[in-house]
Amino acid sequence: MAHKRVFDILVLAGLVLALGVIPGSASHALAAERPVTVSPGSDSKVALIGDGCPSFSWGAAEGATSYELVVYRLAEEGEEAQPVLSETFAGSASSWTPSLDRCLERGGRYAWSVRAVGGKEASEWSALSLFEVASRPSQAELDEALALVRQYFVTEGGAELKGVAEAEAQSNREASPSSPGAPAAGVVGTTQLSVDGGVVATSFTGDGSTLTDLTAANVSGTLADAQVANDITLDDITQITARGIASTTGDLDPDRLAGDTTDDDKVDAGLLGVHEHDDRYFTETETSAVGTVNTPTNPVDWTKLKGVPAGFADGTDADTDTTCDGAACDGTNFSSLQWGNLTGLPTTTKGDLLVEDGADVVRLPVGENGQVLMADSVASAGVAWAATAATTRYSIRDIGPAGGFVFYVTDGGTHGLEAAPEDQDGGTGVQWGCAGSDLAGAEGLFVGAGEQNTADIVAGCGVADIAAQIADDYALDGFENWYLPSKLEVNLMYKELYLFGMGGFADGFYWSSSEWSSSPALSAWVQPFDTSGGGQGTSSKGNSWRVRAVRGF
């Protein structure tokens, strides 16, 4: 245990050097104060957390315009701690939660730090916070827990559950003594029957004597396959009130719906409400009002009706005028306008489009399968069918768009980084340059930082034939956006290309564009390309090492 503690201290000391954190000192004047980590973890011990995607939070630093955050996985003995997460945030941020595809591995032990950037000056890195992501239980532990649950139901809860089940079964037998099968005579089967909103049952047997206090007010449900001993007639019903209809004798006859009467076997027409209808149709009452009675000897016909609308005198709808209400189609009368009445339109087939070309309507034939409709200022219609461009996706160690070697991909392979297929130093190596000068902004360590580092070096140094300048000047097959890789980018080239025998790298050191934050005026990070393990180090800016440019796509 003591040996493990000593190893952890050595690992953390390595991280302190890598991050350039020297408590109580600063390499140069700072524009933002040093932030403080809040969670997860602790700076005095390794805190255990359960979530592999924890929320990293820190205290606001005065003067900060942005923050940089890095997470290292603490290595096993004999290995080097490696950065696993790195992000840059706006100065208003105070927390960050990684996406699900970037969650930390369970069982891993980690250290994280954050620093503030004000303008082009960066603060010291915060004290390291340590934490461990709890491991998932093993399959053996899950099996043991499941066995305990099963044992509980057998020894502790089994008798109680068995008693409840037997009580329910006995209650069901007492409530339904009849044998299962079709309902007996006088019994109504139902898909759902409820009383006062509570479901009673979905089926009933027996003579129904136990069903009491059921009224239309508290029973609802849908009857299915109703079976009764006798047909129900109107005489079986003492009163129907739901629709304002009252009757006590005889069958309900259509004659009882005519007129306004107070007889209890008639229907009061006033209870039925007002019948609204189209003026082209007439009721029996309206025809009677003019002295016409619809009888076999005196039938109702159109000639005996008053107020028949125009076009109905012969009993047919004569409203078949296809002109613009009998007037010229000058755009003022379109109530009867139909597609079939129009002339001068282009002949179309299935899938064609009619498009305004600025002066007239033109026909755009349907495109081919897989094509999409796109704006086209040259086409007369302003649009045209075109094939969609195929999306190229790259994998690590593919040949990239500029002919280099892909060593990093993102967004499903549509974007990433490629290394030039050759060195740019002429085989002799060149200096990093500007020894003795701290170049503001050239301290970015992570993926994506190399391009900005290179721009800051070229602008701030102004010396030809140095590593950043010759990488920036490199061009290949029309691609000119090359730069000197950052500390992590050159490390990825080593891991993904050199160790797989790809890229044509020479054995020796290759420059990164990242200054060493502990001595930025004098030193920068380098990557050894050999089989010793790939551990990175720092070198004086005046030394001459190899250069391999990279670009993003």
Buried (B, 14 or more C-beta within 10 A) or exposed (E): EEEEEEBBEEBBEBBBBBBBBBEEEEBEEBBBBBBBBBBBBBBEEBBEBEEBEBEBBBEBBEBBBBBBBBBBBBBEEEEEBEBBBBBBBEBEBBEBEBEEEEBBEEEBBBBBBBBBBBEBBBBBBBBBBBBBBEEEEEEEEEEEEEEEEEEEEEEEEEEEEEEEEEEEEEEEEEEBEEEEEEBBEEBBBBEEBBBEEEEBBEBBBBEBEEBEEEEEEEBEBEEEEEEEEEEEEBEEEEEEEEEEBBBEEEEBEEEBEEEEEEEEBBBBBEEEEEEEEEEEEBEEEBBEEEEBEEEEEEEBEEEBBEEBEEEBEEEEEEEEEEEBEEEEBEEEBEEBEEEEEEEEEEEEEEEEBEBEEEEEEBBBEEBEEEEEEEEEEEBEBBBBBEEEEEEEEBEBEBEBBBEBBBBBBEEEBEEBBBBBBBBBBEEEBBBBBBBEBBBBBBBBBBBBBBBBBBBBBBEBBEBEEBBBBBBBBBEBEEBEBBBBBBBBBBBBBBBBBBEEEBBBBBEEBBBBBBBBBBBBBBBBBBBBBEEEEBEBEBBEBEBBBBBBBBBBB
